[in-house]
Structures are given as structure tokens and as C-alpha cells.
Amino acid sequence: MTRCHKSFHGIICVGPSSARPKPRRLVSALKAAVLAAGLVAGSLDAFAAAAQDASPTPASTATARGDAEAVHQIAARREQVHARIEAIRAARSRGYAVTALKSIRPPAPARLRLAKTLGGLVLRADRTAVLVPAAALPRDLEVTVSHPADQPGREAASAEKNLKPASLPVAFGPEGTRFNFPVTITLPYDPALAKAQGISPDRLTIHYWNPQLKAWESLLSRVDAAARTISAEVLHFSVYQVLGAGGGTGVAAADAALGFKAAYVFPNPVRGQNTVTIRVQPGVADSVEVRVYDLAGRKIHASSNFNNLGAFDDGNGLGPQFTYDHVWDVSGVGSGVYTYAVTAKKAGQADIVKSGKVAVVK
């Protein structure tokens, strides 16, 4: 029986074949595909969901069908495609995670000129979208939704935090555009791909690629499981992707014990915008407060107004943790490097303090 799986890469079909390739051919096919197709064992893409249900006894063949252009390309390069397919089978037989077929192209870019006074919706064919409210734009602007150019370090940074992709990366442009107030971006995700990597949908978040820090930063995200999309509010255009912490099935229990699991600010540095989020994961606390100091040691900000997100997985590799956010308005703050100190308190226990630095660039 032939099985098909619809992915953001196209439609993947797996079925029985009458002939089994010899092991030697599988090894050579794996090497050929790694060289010819750029497939990396351990980070291959979306054949897993369909292939894992296929019988391992007869050899399997697979075909990928996307748009008409992709079909034409596959037909024109039949031998290379078959080599890539055999490589995926060989990689699976050796215990690698099969997670990417790069020969299927992402959707064509979407672009629309928006008036500052009206805003609007820019929607790509795969349902990737940005909703811009009226007056959010700094000026009338042509807004684009496209696939980003390859950039060294993105895959290594996600691997370092054990972050697994559940969508293609998306570049919203013009890159670097700053908004007067938040706009909403929406990215589709592939639930079968997430499941194959041990990630439940509620552990997925949209991440922003910070080119200065060369790191992925998680955003507060809303998952629509029925629509298979994730949305987040952003204040600037850059590269975004749906990622989740891999390596397990289901959601691990959050650690309620008082003690900082993580504390950081984003974006950092703060460049061209008026707010920065201070996020801490201290376990369950009765109260959390922050103080911010300049280089001279003067206190310039203090607040106990933290939003309790509960047991929240922000994709930092620690799984669900009790998370508290404070939004600091830096509109009246000059450029410089500031030190923040966060104190978490719980009755019957000693207070705990975590400090760090944040840069403001204006």
C-alpha cells in the first residue's frame, strides 16, 4: 500500500518496491546524496512521518510532488532524486533522524505595498502571513514574505540548544523595518514533522534569528492546532522560524523549586525600539521584582510588575519552566549598557537574585 504525507515541503508518498537495493548501493547512494544534494545525516527533513509507517521488509521507493515547477525539476533529474531517496532510507536504517529534503522549493514570495494609514494583510500561498495594523508602519512600504538566504550559524545555533524545526525559515521584509507598535506574524507548522522529532505542538514557538548574537530567541507565541499555525507579535522584520526543543515525547513537568533556571532579556541589544522584555524562570515564586542600574550605579528603573506565564516552554532547551516576564519601557533611556538585578521571593525561603546586562542603542 502506498502512503502519502502532506508536508510543507510537498506531498511525500512511500510504497513497496519489487526490488531491494544491495547494501553496497545504499552506502554509495548515501554518500552521493550527501555530496550532490547537500543532505546532512542527522538533520535530514520530512520523509520521517511517512517512511516510519512503511514496512521495513520490502524496499521502499518515494516520490515527492510539490508545485508544477518542482515536479518538472524532479522529472528532469530522476537519477539524482532516486539517489536522495535511497540516501534517506540508508540514513534511517543507521538510526539517523530523517528531517529534510532540500530539493523541494519553498513557496514563491508574497509582496504587497501597504499604506501607513491603512496597514493590511500580506499572505503567502502556504498561509505564512503578516497582519499590519493601521499606523504601525513608519511610512508607506512594500512588505515581502519570502524564503531567506542561507546564513552560516543558524543551524549550528539551533542544534546547540537542541531546537528542531517544524517549519521553513521565513524572511519578512524589508529586513530591519521597525514598527510604531506590534504587528502579528503567522507561520504554518508541520505537526507530523514535529511528532517525528518528539515535539508536541504546545512546545513549539516562533523564534527570531538575532544576527548580532548569532542566536535564536523565542517569542511569546499562540498555537492554533486546528489551523496548524503559530502566531506572535513582533516590532521589527527579520528571519523567523517555528522551532521546538526536541528529544522527548510529551511535556516534561516544570520544576517548581525556587531557583533560577534561566534569566535573560530580549531583544539584546535593544535597537530602535522602545521596549525590552526581561524574562526569568525561577520556579514558583510569591513575587518577582527587578531593578536596573546605569554604569555609575544609579538606579534608573524598578518594578514588580511581572506577567506570570505559568509552566511555559520558550524553546531555550530547558523544557517547560515557570516563567515571568516584565516589559521595560526604554523610551526615556539613553544609549548605554545597563545592569539588571532580578529578585524572586517565596515565603519561608531565602530570596534569590540573578543579574545580567542589557545594551540600549539609539
PyMOL commands that set and color helices and strands:
alter all, ss='L'
color gray80, all
select helices_A, chain A and resi 23-37+48-51+68-76+78-93+154-160+191-196+201-203
alter helices_A, ss='H'
color red, helices_A
select strands_A, chain A and resi 3-7+10-16+60-65+110-114+120-123+129-132+141-146+163-165+170-173+178-188+204-210+215-218+221-224+229-236+239-245+262-266+270-271+275-281+287-293+299-303+307-312+321-329+336-345+352-361
alter strands_A, ss='S'
color yellow, strands_A
deselect
rebuild
show_as cartoon
